[in-house]
């Protein structure tokens, strides 16, 4: 896929244009910032980190995603580029516009998403990225 346009849009515009939304289910409370706005999106997916399953907001986030109709993909490591590329590749093969909430994702996942989109054979696929800022929280030791 070749980049053909770059623009800014509002959250409502982004979600109205999207047929798929992909978020990360991690331990930060901001991981669920999108879900209350995504009810019009047909395909809702949350990729769940295998790390820190019991830390901070992790369990609450998983429950919130499920309650709001997200399909959970479990046990993906924070540095598992190949698995995220596979997930995004599958999504890209059936979507016209994918919205990615990259807020709680690792840089490895960011790279995997871009890599999978670049490898996509879809001629017209839109990808929308958004980021919810957060106050830094030291990750738990366990």
N, C-alpha and C positions, 0 to 999 in steps of 0.2 A: 504494500500500500504506500502511496506517495502522498505526502502532506500537500493539500491544495488550498487550505484556508486556516486562519487562526483568528479567533475573535473572543471577546468576553460576552457573557450573558448572565442573566439573573438565574437564581435557583429555580424559579417557576418555569422560565423558558427552557432551562436545561432539562428538567424533568418532563415537561410537556413534549419535548422533541425525542425523548428516549424511550426505547422499548425494553431496555435492560438497564438495571443499576447494579453495581458491584461495590460492596463495602467490605471492610475488614472487621471481624469480631475479635477484639483484643481486650485488654484490661482498662483502657482509658474510657472515661465516661463520654467523651466526644465521639466515640465510635458509632453511636446511635443518633447522631445529630440529624441525619437525613431521613430516617424512617418515617417520621410523622408527615413528611412531604411526598413520600414515594408511593402513595396508595394508588395513583393513576398509572404507574409503570407496571407493565405486564409481568416481566421477568425480574424478580428481586433475589439477589444472591449475596450471601455473606460468607466470606472465606474466613474460617476460624483458625487462629493460631494454635498450634499444639503446645506452645510454651505458656506458662503462667495461667493455667486453666482455673485456678482458684483465687487468683489475685484480684484485688480491688473490685472493679465493676465487671469483670469477665463473665461471671455467671448471670448477672442481671442483663448484660448486653445480649447474651445468647437468648434468654427468655424474651427480651423485647423484639429481637429480630424474628423469632418464631411467631410471636403474637401478631406481628405485622406482615405475615405472609412471605417472609424470606426463606429461600432454600439455603440450608447450611451445608457448607462443604468443610468437613472436619479435618483436623490434624495436619495442617499444612505448616511446615516450619518457616520461621521468619527469614531464612536464607534459601528456601527451596525454590529457586528460580525455575527449574524444569517443570515442577508441578503447577506453578502459577501460569507459566507459558501455556501448558496443556489446557488448563481451565479456561483461560482467556481465548485461546485458539478455538476451543469448542463453542464458546459463547459468540465469538466473532463470525463463525460460520453460519449462524442463524439469526443474527441481529442486523439492524440497519443503523442504530444509534445506541451506543453504550455510554452510560454515565458512570464514572469511577469516582468514589469518595476515597481519595488517597491519604486522608488525614491520619489514620491509624496504621497505615501500611509502612513496611520497611523500604529502604532504598532498593534492596534486592527485588522486592515485589514491583516497585515502580519500574525498574529496568526490565523485568519480565513482561510487564504489561506492554510497554513500548515495543519490546522485541517481538512479542506475539502479534501486535497490531501491524508491525512492519512486515511480518511474514504472511499476513492474511492475504488471501487471494480475492477477497471481496473488492469489487471495483469502487463501490460507493458505500463506505462505512464511516460513520461519524463517531468520534470519541470525544467525550466531554470529561474534563477533570475538575474536581473542586476540592478545596482544602479548608478545614475548620481549624483555626489556630487554637492552641491550648497553652496552658501554663505548664512548664516542665515538671514532671513527676519522676522521681528516681524509681526505676523498675525494681520490683521486689527481688530479693536474693534467691527465693525458691520458686 
